[in-house]
Amino acid sequence: MTAALLCIHAGAQNASWAKEEAAAVGQVTPQELEMELTFLTDTLCHGRGTGTKGNTEAAFWIARQFNEAGLLMLDKTYAKKVYIRQDVIGRNIVGMIPGAVSVPRDRYIIVGAHYDHLGEISGKTYPGADSNASGTVALISLIEMFSTMKTLGKVYDSNIIFVAFDAKEWSLSGSQEFWNMLDYGRLRDPLTGAAITPDKISLMVNIDQIGSTLSPIHKGREDYMIMLGTQSLKRSQRNFLAECNRSSGLNMDIGLDYYGSRNFTDVFYRLSDQRVFVDNDIPAVLFTSGITMNNNKTWDNVESLDMDVLHKRIRLIFCWLQKMLQS
């Protein structure tokens, strides 16, 4: 891997971690992403409809990834039930990487992506490769990268809570239930035992549909990415993505709105699992590659995605998160 592809930050202190960041980025390859996407869109997961056997298979797989990466459980389990109705129960999968162990932190950044999809409708399976198996494998990849950084001794000022949300297709029920757990103090820090409450959350990052290059928004360039919610960040943080894009050598085409329309941007910004955080004045951003004609279709499959571009997007998000955690 060349130096141009590393997340080298400004300043001698940050630059000293360049080798470690390269090692973390090296944990994930396009080939690995394709294998994970193939599993999540396989007939075993059967479209990952909330409350179905296929959804449970996906949830167990995600929990295994959390465990293998060494994420800490909150209240002795990764799975948090989401009650939708009597015959439909979902599961959010939640784990934490501590900012530091010797001196526990009381600030948290939440990184999430929903893993559920439509399941089977009228005998047809909706695999949901872009929506949102792509976001799910991005989440798992970030977990692997940050787990490597912690293994190599990196200390952060905030803890990172990773959440694979269920029931996004049920009116965002998974993220709403997660917020309820925060609001009522039902999530506790695995190191200190203290309740994790909304006032301790400094940022929410959501990843939804990030694997396609088919959005009509960025015609002519496939290596693009959209980040919505920049205005919720501190002014000093609003150029971080552009800075990481340059310093990493990725040089992607970055969009900070949707179709250049403020109204459309505001609508799209509230369509996914970041909405409950936005509504409660928590800084929140959405990373996406946009809506395509494949959304909610039976042909939203792995073959329709671009593994190399997906890999670049994940690396850029990792660089950006690293910078946010140090700001």
C-alpha positions as a Markdown table, in Angstrom:
| # | Residue | x | y | z |
|---|---|---|---|---|
| 1 | Met | 0.0 | 0.0 | 0.0 |
| 2 | Thr | 1.5 | 3.4 | -1.0 |
| 3 | Ala | 1.8 | 6.3 | 1.3 |
| 4 | Ala | -0.7 | 8.2 | -0.9 |
| 5 | Leu | -3.4 | 5.9 | 0.3 |
| 6 | Leu | -2.8 | 6.3 | 4.0 |
| 7 | Cys | -4.7 | 8.5 | 6.3 |
| 8 | Ile | -1.9 | 10.8 | 7.3 |
| 9 | His | -3.1 | 13.7 | 9.5 |
| 10 | Ala | -1.5 | 17.0 | 10.1 |
| 11 | Gly | 0.9 | 17.4 | 12.9 |
| 12 | Ala | 3.7 | 15.2 | 14.1 |
| 13 | Gln | 1.7 | 13.5 | 16.8 |
| 14 | Asn | -1.0 | 12.4 | 14.3 |
| 15 | Ala | 1.6 | 11.5 | 11.6 |
| 16 | Ser | 3.3 | 9.1 | 14.1 |
| 17 | Trp | 0.2 | 6.9 | 13.8 |
| 18 | Ala | 0.4 | 6.6 | 10.0 |
| 19 | Lys | 1.8 | 3.0 | 10.1 |
| 20 | Glu | -0.9 | 1.9 | 12.5 |
| 21 | Glu | -3.6 | 3.5 | 10.4 |
| 22 | Ala | -2.2 | 1.7 | 7.3 |
| 23 | Ala | -2.4 | -1.6 | 9.2 |
| 24 | Ala | -6.0 | -0.9 | 10.2 |
| 25 | Val | -7.0 | 0.0 | 6.7 |
| 26 | Gly | -5.3 | -3.1 | 5.5 |
| 27 | Gln | -7.6 | -5.3 | 7.5 |
| 28 | Val | -10.3 | -4.8 | 4.9 |
| 29 | Thr | -10.2 | -5.6 | 1.2 |
| 30 | Pro | -12.7 | -5.4 | -1.7 |
| 31 | Gln | -12.7 | -9.2 | -1.8 |
| 32 | Glu | -13.7 | -9.4 | 1.8 |
| 33 | Leu | -16.4 | -6.9 | 1.3 |
| 34 | Glu | -17.8 | -9.0 | -1.6 |
| 35 | Met | -17.8 | -12.1 | 0.5 |
| 36 | Glu | -19.7 | -10.4 | 3.3 |
| 37 | Leu | -22.2 | -8.9 | 0.9 |
| 38 | Thr | -22.7 | -12.3 | -0.7 |
| 39 | Phe | -23.6 | -13.8 | 2.7 |
| 40 | Leu | -26.0 | -11.0 | 3.7 |
| 41 | Thr | -27.8 | -11.3 | 0.3 |
| 42 | Asp | -27.8 | -15.1 | 0.2 |
| 43 | Thr | -31.0 | -17.1 | 0.3 |
| 44 | Leu | -30.0 | -18.1 | 3.9 |
| 45 | Cys | -30.7 | -14.5 | 5.0 |
| 46 | His | -33.7 | -14.3 | 2.6 |
| 47 | Gly | -33.9 | -10.6 | 2.4 |
| 48 | Arg | -33.4 | -10.0 | 6.1 |
| 49 | Gly | -37.0 | -9.0 | 6.8 |
| 50 | Thr | -37.4 | -8.1 | 10.5 |
| 51 | Gly | -38.8 | -10.9 | 12.6 |
| 52 | Thr | -37.9 | -13.6 | 10.0 |
| 53 | Lys | -35.4 | -16.5 | 10.2 |
| 54 | Gly | -33.3 | -14.8 | 7.6 |
| 55 | Asn | -33.1 | -11.6 | 9.7 |
| 56 | Thr | -32.1 | -13.7 | 12.7 |
| 57 | Glu | -29.3 | -15.4 | 10.7 |
| 58 | Ala | -28.0 | -11.9 | 9.7 |
| 59 | Ala | -28.2 | -10.7 | 13.3 |
| 60 | Phe | -26.2 | -13.7 | 14.6 |
| 61 | Trp | -23.6 | -13.2 | 12.0 |
| 62 | Ile | -23.2 | -9.5 | 12.9 |
| 63 | Ala | -23.0 | -10.4 | 16.6 |
| 64 | Arg | -20.2 | -12.8 | 15.8 |
| 65 | Gln | -18.3 | -10.1 | 13.9 |
| 66 | Phe | -18.7 | -7.8 | 17.0 |
| 67 | Asn | -17.4 | -10.6 | 19.2 |
| 68 | Glu | -14.4 | -11.5 | 17.0 |
| 69 | Ala | -13.4 | -7.8 | 16.9 |
| 70 | Gly | -13.5 | -7.7 | 20.7 |
| 71 | Leu | -16.3 | -5.2 | 21.1 |
| 72 | Leu | -17.6 | -4.8 | 24.7 |
| 73 | Met | -21.1 | -5.9 | 25.4 |
| 74 | Leu | -23.5 | -3.4 | 27.0 |
| 75 | Asp | -25.5 | -5.2 | 29.7 |
| 76 | Lys | -23.9 | -8.6 | 29.0 |
| 77 | Thr | -25.3 | -9.0 | 25.5 |
| 78 | Tyr | -24.9 | -7.6 | 22.0 |
| 79 | Ala | -28.6 | -8.1 | 21.0 |
| 80 | Lys | -31.2 | -5.6 | 22.2 |
| 81 | Lys | -34.8 | -6.6 | 21.4 |
| 82 | Val | -37.0 | -4.3 | 19.4 |
| 83 | Tyr | -40.7 | -5.0 | 20.0 |
| 84 | Ile | -42.8 | -4.0 | 17.0 |
| 85 | Arg | -45.9 | -6.0 | 17.5 |
| 86 | Gln | -46.8 | -9.3 | 19.1 |
| 87 | Asp | -45.6 | -11.5 | 16.2 |
| 88 | Val | -42.7 | -9.4 | 15.1 |
| 89 | Ile | -39.6 | -8.8 | 17.3 |
| 90 | Gly | -36.4 | -7.4 | 16.0 |
| 91 | Arg | -32.9 | -7.0 | 17.4 |
| 92 | Asn | -30.4 | -4.2 | 17.4 |
| 93 | Ile | -26.9 | -5.4 | 17.7 |
| 94 | Val | -24.8 | -3.1 | 19.9 |
| 95 | Gly | -21.2 | -3.1 | 21.0 |
| 96 | Met | -18.5 | -0.6 | 22.2 |
| 97 | Ile | -14.9 | 0.2 | 21.7 |
| 98 | Pro | -13.7 | 2.2 | 24.7 |
| 99 | Gly | -11.8 | 5.4 | 24.1 |
| 100 | Ala | -9.4 | 4.3 | 26.9 |
| 101 | Val | -9.5 | 1.5 | 29.5 |
| 102 | Ser | -7.3 | 2.9 | 32.2 |
| 103 | Val | -9.1 | 6.2 | 32.3 |
| 104 | Pro | -12.7 | 5.6 | 31.1 |
| 105 | Arg | -14.4 | 8.3 | 29.0 |
| 106 | Asp | -17.9 | 9.6 | 29.5 |
| 107 | Arg | -18.4 | 10.8 | 25.9 |
| 108 | Tyr | -19.7 | 8.7 | 23.1 |
| 109 | Ile | -19.9 | 8.7 | 19.3 |
| 110 | Ile | -22.5 | 6.4 | 17.8 |
| 111 | Val | -21.8 | 4.7 | 14.4 |
| 112 | Gly | -24.7 | 2.9 | 12.9 |
| 113 | Ala | -26.2 | 1.2 | 9.9 |
| 114 | His | -29.4 | -0.8 | 9.5 |
| 115 | Tyr | -29.1 | -4.4 | 8.4 |
| 116 | Asp | -32.8 | -5.3 | 7.8 |
| 117 | His | -34.5 | -5.1 | 4.5 |
| 118 | Leu | -37.9 | -6.1 | 2.9 |
| 119 | Gly | -37.5 | -9.9 | 3.1 |
| 120 | Glu | -39.9 | -11.8 | 0.9 |
| 121 | Ile | -43.0 | -10.2 | -0.7 |
| 122 | Ser | -45.4 | -12.2 | -2.8 |
| 123 | Gly | -43.0 | -15.1 | -3.1 |
| 124 | Lys | -40.1 | -12.9 | -4.3 |
| 125 | Thr | -37.0 | -12.2 | -2.3 |
| 126 | Tyr | -35.5 | -8.7 | -2.0 |
| 127 | Pro | -31.8 | -9.2 | -1.4 |
| 128 | Gly | -31.1 | -5.5 | -0.5 |
| 129 | Ala | -27.4 | -5.5 | -1.4 |
| 130 | Asp | -27.2 | -1.7 | -1.5 |
| 131 | Ser | -30.1 | -1.2 | 0.9 |
| 132 | Asn | -28.4 | -1.9 | 3.3 |
| 133 | Ala | -26.1 | -4.8 | 3.2 |
| 134 | Ser | -23.6 | -2.3 | 1.9 |
| 135 | Gly | -23.9 | -0.1 | 5.0 |
| 136 | Thr | -23.7 | -3.2 | 7.2 |
| 137 | Val | -20.4 | -4.4 | 5.8 |
| 138 | Ala | -19.1 | -0.8 | 6.0 |
| 139 | Leu | -20.0 | -0.8 | 9.7 |
| 140 | Ile | -18.2 | -4.2 | 10.2 |
| 141 | Ser | -15.2 | -2.9 | 8.3 |
| 142 | Leu | -15.0 | 0.2 | 10.5 |
| 143 | Ile | -15.2 | -2.0 | 13.5 |
| 144 | Glu | -12.3 | -4.1 | 12.3 |
| 145 | Met | -10.2 | -0.9 | 11.6 |
| 146 | Phe | -10.9 | 0.7 | 15.0 |
| 147 | Ser | -10.4 | -2.6 | 16.8 |
| 148 | Thr | -6.9 | -2.8 | 15.2 |
| 149 | Met | -6.2 | 0.8 | 16.2 |
| 150 | Lys | -7.1 | -0.1 | 19.8 |
| 151 | Thr | -5.0 | -3.2 | 19.7 |
| 152 | Leu | -2.0 | -1.1 | 18.6 |
| 153 | Gly | -2.5 | 1.2 | 21.6 |
| 154 | Lys | -4.5 | 4.1 | 20.2 |
| 155 | Val | -6.4 | 6.2 | 22.8 |
| 156 | Tyr | -9.5 | 8.3 | 22.0 |
| 157 | Asp | -11.3 | 11.0 | 23.9 |
| 158 | Ser | -14.7 | 9.3 | 23.1 |
| 159 | Asn | -16.0 | 5.8 | 23.3 |
| 160 | Ile | -17.4 | 4.4 | 20.0 |
| 161 | Ile | -20.7 | 2.6 | 20.2 |
| 162 | Phe | -21.4 | 0.6 | 17.0 |
| 163 | Val | -25.1 | -0.2 | 16.3 |
| 164 | Ala | -26.5 | -2.5 | 13.6 |
| 165 | Phe | -30.1 | -1.3 | 13.6 |
| 166 | Asp | -33.0 | -3.6 | 12.9 |
| 167 | Ala | -36.5 | -2.5 | 11.7 |
| 168 | Lys | -35.6 | 0.5 | 9.7 |
| 169 | Glu | -38.2 | -0.7 | 7.2 |
| 170 | Trp | -40.7 | -0.6 | 10.1 |
| 171 | Ser | -40.9 | 3.1 | 10.5 |
| 172 | Leu | -37.3 | 3.3 | 12.0 |
| 173 | Ser | -38.4 | 1.3 | 15.0 |
| 174 | Gly | -34.9 | 0.0 | 15.7 |
| 175 | Ser | -33.3 | 3.4 | 16.0 |
| 176 | Gln | -36.3 | 4.7 | 17.9 |
| 177 | Glu | -36.0 | 1.9 | 20.4 |
| 178 | Phe | -32.2 | 2.5 | 20.7 |
| 179 | Trp | -33.0 | 6.2 | 21.5 |
| 180 | Asn | -35.5 | 5.1 | 24.1 |
| 181 | Met | -32.9 | 3.0 | 25.8 |
| 182 | Leu | -30.6 | 6.1 | 25.9 |
| 183 | Asp | -33.4 | 8.4 | 27.0 |
| 184 | Tyr | -34.5 | 6.2 | 29.9 |
| 185 | Gly | -30.9 | 5.2 | 31.0 |
| 186 | Arg | -31.3 | 1.6 | 30.0 |
| 187 | Leu | -27.9 | 1.3 | 28.4 |
| 188 | Arg | -24.9 | 1.2 | 30.7 |
| 189 | Asp | -21.2 | 1.6 | 30.1 |
| 190 | Pro | -19.5 | -1.8 | 30.3 |
| 191 | Leu | -16.5 | -0.3 | 32.0 |
| 192 | Thr | -18.1 | 2.1 | 34.6 |
| 193 | Gly | -21.6 | 0.8 | 34.9 |
| 194 | Ala | -22.9 | 4.4 | 34.5 |
| 195 | Ala | -26.0 | 5.1 | 32.4 |
| 196 | Ile | -25.3 | 6.3 | 28.8 |
| 197 | Thr | -27.7 | 9.2 | 28.4 |
| 198 | Pro | -28.3 | 11.5 | 25.5 |
| 199 | Asp | -26.3 | 14.4 | 27.0 |
| 200 | Lys | -23.2 | 12.2 | 26.7 |
| 201 | Ile | -23.6 | 11.6 | 22.9 |
| 202 | Ser | -21.5 | 14.1 | 20.9 |
| 203 | Leu | -22.2 | 12.6 | 17.4 |
| 204 | Met | -24.2 | 10.1 | 15.5 |
| 205 | Val | -22.9 | 8.7 | 12.2 |
| 206 | Asn | -25.3 | 6.7 | 10.0 |
| 207 | Ile | -24.3 | 4.7 | 6.9 |
| 208 | Asp | -27.2 | 3.8 | 4.5 |
| 209 | Gln | -26.8 | 2.7 | 0.9 |
| 210 | Ile | -23.1 | 3.2 | 0.2 |
| 211 | Gly | -22.2 | 0.6 | -2.4 |
| 212 | Ser | -23.6 | 1.8 | -5.7 |
| 213 | Thr | -22.2 | 4.0 | -8.4 |
| 214 | Leu | -25.6 | 4.3 | -10.2 |
| 215 | Ser | -27.1 | 7.4 | -8.7 |
| 216 | Pro | -27.9 | 10.0 | -11.3 |
| 217 | Ile | -26.5 | 12.7 | -9.0 |
| 218 | His | -22.8 | 12.3 | -10.0 |
| 219 | Lys | -22.8 | 11.4 | -13.6 |
| 220 | Gly | -19.4 | 11.0 | -15.1 |
| 221 | Arg | -17.6 | 10.0 | -11.9 |
| 222 | Glu | -18.2 | 6.7 | -10.1 |
| 223 | Asp | -15.9 | 7.4 | -7.1 |
| 224 | Tyr | -18.2 | 9.8 | -5.3 |
| 225 | Met | -19.8 | 10.0 | -1.9 |
| 226 | Ile | -22.5 | 12.1 | -0.3 |
| 227 | Met | -22.4 | 13.3 | 3.3 |
| 228 | Leu | -25.5 | 15.1 | 4.7 |
| 229 | Gly | -25.7 | 16.9 | 8.0 |
| 230 | Thr | -22.5 | 18.9 | 7.8 |
| 231 | Gln | -24.4 | 21.9 | 9.2 |
| 232 | Ser | -24.9 | 20.0 | 12.5 |
| 233 | Leu | -21.1 | 19.9 | 13.1 |
| 234 | Lys | -19.0 | 22.5 | 14.8 |
| 235 | Arg | -17.6 | 25.0 | 12.3 |
| 236 | Ser | -14.1 | 23.8 | 12.9 |
| 237 | Gln | -15.1 | 20.3 | 11.9 |
| 238 | Arg | -17.0 | 21.0 | 8.7 |
| 239 | Asn | -14.0 | 20.8 | 6.4 |
| 240 | Phe | -12.6 | 17.6 | 7.9 |
| 241 | Leu | -14.0 | 15.3 | 5.1 |
| 242 | Ala | -12.4 | 17.4 | 2.4 |
| 243 | Glu | -9.1 | 17.5 | 4.3 |
| 244 | Cys | -9.2 | 13.7 | 4.8 |
| 245 | Asn | -10.1 | 13.3 | 1.1 |
| 246 | Arg | -6.9 | 15.2 | 0.1 |
| 247 | Ser | -4.5 | 13.9 | 2.7 |
| 248 | Ser | -5.5 | 10.2 | 2.1 |
| 249 | Gly | -5.0 | 10.5 | -1.6 |
| 250 | Leu | -8.4 | 9.1 | -2.3 |
| 251 | Asn | -9.6 | 12.3 | -4.0 |
| 252 | Met | -13.2 | 11.3 | -4.3 |
| 253 | Asp | -16.0 | 13.5 | -5.6 |
| 254 | Ile | -17.7 | 14.7 | -2.4 |
| 255 | Gly | -21.3 | 16.0 | -2.3 |
| 256 | Leu | -22.7 | 17.8 | 0.8 |
| 257 | Asp | -26.3 | 18.0 | -0.5 |
| 258 | Tyr | -28.8 | 16.0 | -2.5 |
| 259 | Tyr | -29.5 | 17.1 | -6.1 |
| 260 | Gly | -28.4 | 20.6 | -5.1 |
| 261 | Ser | -31.8 | 21.2 | -3.5 |
| 262 | Arg | -32.0 | 22.3 | 0.1 |
| 263 | Asn | -35.6 | 21.0 | 0.4 |
| 264 | Phe | -34.7 | 17.6 | -1.1 |
| 265 | Thr | -31.6 | 17.5 | 1.1 |
| 266 | Asp | -33.6 | 18.2 | 4.2 |
| 267 | Val | -36.1 | 15.4 | 3.3 |
| 268 | Phe | -33.4 | 12.8 | 2.6 |
| 269 | Tyr | -31.5 | 13.8 | 5.7 |
| 270 | Arg | -34.5 | 12.6 | 7.8 |
| 271 | Leu | -35.3 | 9.4 | 5.9 |
| 272 | Ser | -33.0 | 7.0 | 7.8 |
| 273 | Asp | -31.9 | 6.0 | 11.3 |
| 274 | Gln | -30.2 | 9.3 | 12.1 |
| 275 | Arg | -33.6 | 11.0 | 12.2 |
| 276 | Val | -34.3 | 10.4 | 15.9 |
| 277 | Phe | -31.0 | 12.0 | 16.8 |
| 278 | Val | -31.6 | 14.9 | 14.5 |
| 279 | Asp | -35.0 | 15.5 | 16.1 |
| 280 | Asn | -33.3 | 15.5 | 19.5 |
| 281 | Asp | -30.6 | 18.0 | 18.5 |
| 282 | Ile | -27.7 | 15.5 | 18.5 |
| 283 | Pro | -25.2 | 16.3 | 15.7 |
| 284 | Ala | -25.7 | 13.7 | 13.1 |
| 285 | Val | -24.4 | 12.9 | 9.6 |
| 286 | Leu | -25.4 | 10.5 | 6.9 |
| 287 | Phe | -23.0 | 8.8 | 4.5 |
| 288 | Thr | -24.6 | 7.5 | 1.3 |
| 289 | Ser | -24.2 | 7.0 | -2.4 |
| 290 | Gly | -27.8 | 7.9 | -3.0 |
| 291 | Ile | -31.0 | 6.4 | -4.3 |
| 292 | Thr | -30.9 | 4.4 | -7.5 |
| 293 | Met | -33.4 | 2.6 | -9.7 |
| 294 | Asn | -32.3 | -0.7 | -8.0 |
| 295 | Asn | -33.7 | 0.4 | -4.6 |
| 296 | Asn | -36.3 | -2.0 | -3.2 |
| 297 | Lys | -36.1 | -4.2 | -6.3 |
| 298 | Thr | -35.4 | -7.9 | -6.6 |
| 299 | Trp | -32.3 | -7.1 | -8.6 |
| 300 | Asp | -30.6 | -5.1 | -5.9 |
| 301 | Asn | -27.8 | -7.7 | -5.8 |
| 302 | Val | -24.1 | -7.8 | -5.2 |
| 303 | Glu | -23.3 | -7.7 | -8.9 |
| 304 | Ser | -24.9 | -4.2 | -9.1 |
| 305 | Leu | -22.3 | -2.8 | -6.6 |
| 306 | Asp | -18.7 | -1.6 | -7.1 |
| 307 | Met | -16.4 | -3.2 | -4.5 |
| 308 | Asp | -13.5 | -0.9 | -5.2 |
| 309 | Val | -15.5 | 2.3 | -4.8 |
| 310 | Leu | -17.2 | 0.9 | -1.7 |
| 311 | His | -13.7 | 0.2 | -0.3 |
| 312 | Lys | -12.6 | 3.8 | -1.0 |
| 313 | Arg | -15.7 | 5.1 | 0.7 |
| 314 | Ile | -15.1 | 3.1 | 3.8 |
| 315 | Arg | -11.5 | 4.2 | 4.0 |
| 316 | Leu | -12.6 | 7.8 | 3.8 |
| 317 | Ile | -15.2 | 7.4 | 6.5 |
| 318 | Phe | -12.5 | 5.8 | 8.7 |
| 319 | Cys | -10.1 | 8.7 | 8.1 |
| 320 | Trp | -12.9 | 11.2 | 8.9 |
| 321 | Leu | -13.9 | 9.4 | 12.1 |
| 322 | Gln | -10.3 | 9.4 | 13.2 |
| 323 | Lys | -10.1 | 13.1 | 12.7 |
| 324 | Met | -13.4 | 13.7 | 14.5 |
| 325 | Leu | -12.3 | 11.6 | 17.5 |
| 326 | Gln | -9.2 | 13.8 | 17.8 |
| 327 | Ser | -11.1 | 17.1 | 17.5 |
